[in-house]
Amino acid sequence: MVTFTARQSEPELVRPARPTPIEAKALSDLDDQWTLRFYESIVGFFRAPHGGGAKPGKVAKGIKAAMAGALVYYYPMAGRLRTIPGGNKLEVDCTGEGVMFVEATVDVQLEDLGQPLLPPYPCVEEFMGDAGDTRDVVGKPLLFLQVNVL
């Protein structure tokens, strides 16, 4: 089994690149189920383009810029869930506060994780930032993103 560590930057909020509408968006009954009120963890691995050699800081900077640009059009993702007064229903408060972003450098090569690379991934917890209580979603960023540069 491979062992390694991820050195994480301090979490930071990535806000939309331009001002976005400040409004509330109701969740549908399908989206507002108690069983769906949690954060889902996803780990994906992507190789650098052929001839790669991109510097770690440039990768994270590019992803942050792309995220800020995308949040202009998908601005509810930069908001927060809140409870509608008088009930347990949720809505998205489109505040433009942003999504949480962490950059990490990892002292392992992708090939060291196994070939072919299939779940369950070794030491998967090193690839994910700490989102806290994953069942406490009200008032928190809707997306926690950690970019790991191997």
C-alpha positions as a Python dict, from the first residue, in 0.01 Angstrom:
ca = {
    (1, 'M'): (0, 0, 0),
    (2, 'V'): (128, 344, -94),
    (3, 'T'): (156, 619, 167),
    (4, 'F'): (187, 992, 104),
    (5, 'T'): (80, 1327, 239),
    (6, 'A'): (-97, 1625, 90),
    (7, 'R'): (20, 1973, 187),
    (8, 'Q'): (-291, 2189, 173),
    (9, 'S'): (-318, 2564, 135),
    (10, 'E'): (-555, 2759, 356),
    (11, 'P'): (-913, 2732, 226),
    (12, 'E'): (-1027, 3037, 31),
    (13, 'L'): (-1352, 3147, -125),
    (14, 'V'): (-1365, 3176, -504),
    (15, 'R'): (-1631, 3431, -595),
    (16, 'P'): (-1794, 3486, -934),
    (17, 'A'): (-1571, 3689, -1169),
    (18, 'R'): (-1844, 3951, -1218),
    (19, 'P'): (-2145, 4066, -1015),
    (20, 'T'): (-2436, 3822, -1015),
    (21, 'P'): (-2806, 3857, -931),
    (22, 'I'): (-2893, 3869, -560),
    (23, 'E'): (-3210, 3663, -528),
    (24, 'A'): (-3357, 3349, -375),
    (25, 'K'): (-3429, 3033, -572),
    (26, 'A'): (-3670, 2778, -429),
    (27, 'L'): (-3570, 2414, -445),
    (28, 'S'): (-3810, 2173, -609),
    (29, 'D'): (-3971, 1908, -390),
    (30, 'L'): (-3737, 1657, -555),
    (31, 'D'): (-3427, 1860, -463),
    (32, 'D'): (-3551, 1938, -111),
    (33, 'Q'): (-3563, 1584, 28),
    (34, 'W'): (-3417, 1522, 374),
    (35, 'T'): (-3226, 1224, 237),
    (36, 'L'): (-3039, 1453, -6),
    (37, 'R'): (-2920, 1708, 252),
    (38, 'F'): (-2552, 1619, 263),
    (39, 'Y'): (-2228, 1683, 78),
    (40, 'E'): (-2119, 1415, -167),
    (41, 'S'): (-1748, 1341, -199),
    (42, 'I'): (-1610, 1281, -547),
    (43, 'V'): (-1248, 1213, -642),
    (44, 'G'): (-1136, 1240, -1003),
    (45, 'F'): (-790, 1202, -1154),
    (46, 'F'): (-682, 1384, -1469),
    (47, 'R'): (-349, 1363, -1645),
    (48, 'A'): (-170, 1676, -1761),
    (49, 'P'): (-186, 1735, -2136),
    (50, 'H'): (79, 1552, -2339),
    (51, 'G'): (409, 1723, -2276),
    (52, 'G'): (254, 1852, -1947),
    (53, 'G'): (504, 1996, -1708),
    (54, 'A'): (260, 2263, -1586),
    (55, 'K'): (374, 2424, -1264),
    (56, 'P'): (154, 2344, -963),
    (57, 'G'): (64, 2706, -889),
    (58, 'K'): (-40, 2763, -1251),
    (59, 'V'): (-276, 2465, -1247),
    (60, 'A'): (-458, 2589, -938),
    (61, 'K'): (-463, 2948, -1062),
    (62, 'G'): (-618, 2835, -1391),
    (63, 'I'): (-882, 2624, -1219),
    (64, 'K'): (-971, 2909, -983),
    (65, 'A'): (-1008, 3150, -1275),
    (66, 'A'): (-1224, 2901, -1466),
    (67, 'M'): (-1439, 2844, -1155),
    (68, 'A'): (-1485, 3220, -1106),
    (69, 'G'): (-1591, 3253, -1469),
    (70, 'A'): (-1833, 2961, -1451),
    (71, 'L'): (-1992, 3099, -1133),
    (72, 'V'): (-2106, 3405, -1327),
    (73, 'Y'): (-2343, 3183, -1526),
    (74, 'Y'): (-2409, 2924, -1254),
    (75, 'Y'): (-2439, 3187, -982),
    (76, 'P'): (-2669, 2989, -747),
    (77, 'M'): (-2367, 2764, -676),
    (78, 'A'): (-2194, 3069, -521),
    (79, 'G'): (-2483, 3111, -278),
    (80, 'R'): (-2591, 2937, 41),
    (81, 'L'): (-2880, 2715, 136),
    (82, 'R'): (-3118, 2864, 390),
    (83, 'T'): (-3436, 2747, 558),
    (84, 'I'): (-3757, 2917, 448),
    (85, 'P'): (-3924, 3072, 754),
    (86, 'G'): (-4217, 2873, 889),
    (87, 'G'): (-4105, 2532, 771),
    (88, 'N'): (-3827, 2292, 689),
    (89, 'K'): (-3803, 2369, 318),
    (90, 'L'): (-3477, 2503, 180),
    (91, 'E'): (-3398, 2761, -84),
    (92, 'V'): (-3077, 2887, -238),
    (93, 'D'): (-2987, 3237, -126),
    (94, 'C'): (-2791, 3366, -428),
    (95, 'T'): (-2541, 3580, -238),
    (96, 'G'): (-2233, 3550, -462),
    (97, 'E'): (-2023, 3453, -157),
    (98, 'G'): (-1841, 3186, -356),
    (99, 'V'): (-1725, 2826, -332),
    (100, 'M'): (-1448, 2689, -110),
    (101, 'F'): (-1116, 2616, -281),
    (102, 'V'): (-804, 2442, -148),
    (103, 'E'): (-483, 2373, -337),
    (104, 'A'): (-272, 2077, -229),
    (105, 'T'): (57, 1933, -343),
    (106, 'V'): (93, 1559, -303),
    (107, 'D'): (422, 1371, -283),
    (108, 'V'): (316, 1074, -496),
    (109, 'Q'): (292, 1001, -867),
    (110, 'L'): (-34, 897, -1027),
    (111, 'E'): (124, 569, -1138),
    (112, 'D'): (207, 487, -773),
    (113, 'L'): (-165, 462, -693),
    (114, 'G'): (-206, 153, -910),
    (115, 'Q'): (-263, 51, -1268),
    (116, 'P'): (-537, 59, -1370),
    (117, 'L'): (-646, 324, -1120),
    (118, 'L'): (-979, 204, -984),
    (119, 'P'): (-1175, 270, -665),
    (120, 'P'): (-1130, 228, -378),
    (121, 'Y'): (-833, 464, -402),
    (122, 'P'): (-551, 423, -150),
    (123, 'C'): (-540, 698, 114),
    (124, 'V'): (-841, 873, -45),
    (125, 'E'): (-884, 1098, 260),
    (126, 'E'): (-559, 1275, 167),
    (127, 'F'): (-717, 1388, -161),
    (128, 'M'): (-1017, 1557, 3),
    (129, 'G'): (-1033, 1875, 207),
    (130, 'D'): (-1222, 1890, 534),
    (131, 'A'): (-1581, 2001, 473),
    (132, 'G'): (-1675, 1952, 838),
    (133, 'D'): (-2007, 1786, 917),
    (134, 'T'): (-2126, 1668, 574),
    (135, 'R'): (-2489, 1662, 693),
    (136, 'D'): (-2485, 2030, 797),
    (137, 'V'): (-2548, 2206, 466),
    (138, 'V'): (-2739, 2522, 566),
    (139, 'G'): (-2537, 2843, 543),
    (140, 'K'): (-2224, 2676, 404),
    (141, 'P'): (-2065, 2693, 58),
    (142, 'L'): (-2239, 2458, -184),
    (143, 'L'): (-1910, 2330, -324),
    (144, 'F'): (-1582, 2241, -153),
    (145, 'L'): (-1310, 2183, -411),
    (146, 'Q'): (-957, 2060, -345),
    (147, 'V'): (-714, 2051, -638),
    (148, 'N'): (-430, 1806, -578),
    (149, 'V'): (-123, 1844, -790),
    (150, 'L'): (70, 1515, -807),
}
